Structure formats: structure tokens, C-alpha cells
Amino acid sequence: MPFSKRARQIHIRQGGIRCPYCKHTDIEGDSVDIEAGMSSQRVRCLHCGKLWKDIYQLADIAEED
């Protein structure tokens, strides 16, 4: 079942540190895939076994020496 808009907002506001299904913090992510200003990561809850994908977007840049 797709996430509701509210469930997505809560997951994002909490920084993606909890399972969006059971709210447990025992989660682990695979490697991050990066493509043209966006990245995504497949995440699994070790408590309930559910899978989802967190999607990240470029927010800023910083100059390095």
C-alpha cells in the first residue's frame, strides 16, 4: 500500500530514522545510488522486515580547498 502524504511528511521531518511502517529505529540502508542531483537508498526495517526507498535531493554545495 502506498504511503499517505502525511506518512511521507512525518518520515521526512523525522530525518528518516524510523521505519515508516512500525516506527522502530532498527533500520539499515543499502548503498546510495546517485544520479543527476538526486540519490536514493533502499532501506529495510530489521524489526518488521518491511522495505522502502529513501529519496534524497541536492540541497546545497560547499566550496572545498
N, C-alpha and C positions, 0 to 999 in steps of 0.2 A: 504494500500500500504506500502511495507517495506521501511524503511529509507535507503537513499543512504549512501555510505561510507562517503561522505563529510558531510552530515547532522549529522551522528553519531559523527564524529570528532569534529564538531562545538559544539554539545551538551556537549560532554565530556570536551573540552577545556574551555567552559564557566562554568564548575562546576555543570551542571545540574540545574541551577537556572531559566531557561526559558523553556517554552513549546516548544518542537521541531517542533510543527505544526504552531502555531500562534505567537510564540516568546514572549508571555505575561509572566510576572513574578508571576501572581496569580495562583500558583500551590500548591497542597497539596499531601503528601505521606501517604500511609498506614504504618502499622508496617513493620519492616525489618525482612525478613526471612534469617536465617544464616545456611549454610551447607558447611562443609569441605573446609574452606578457601575462600568461596565466600558468598556473600549475595545479596539479591535482594529486591526491593521495588516497589510496584505498585504505580504509580503517576497519578494524574488527574489534568488537567487544569480547573480551575474554570471559566475561560473566555470563552473557546471554547468547553469544555466538553470532549475533547479527553483523552484517557487513553494510558499509556505505562508503561514499566517496566525498571527501572534503575538497572543495574547490577554492583555490587562492587566486588573487588578482594583484598585479603590481600596484603598489600604493605610493611608493616614493623611491628616490635614488639618493645616494650619498657619495660624495667625492672621496676617493682614496689617494693617498700619496704613493 
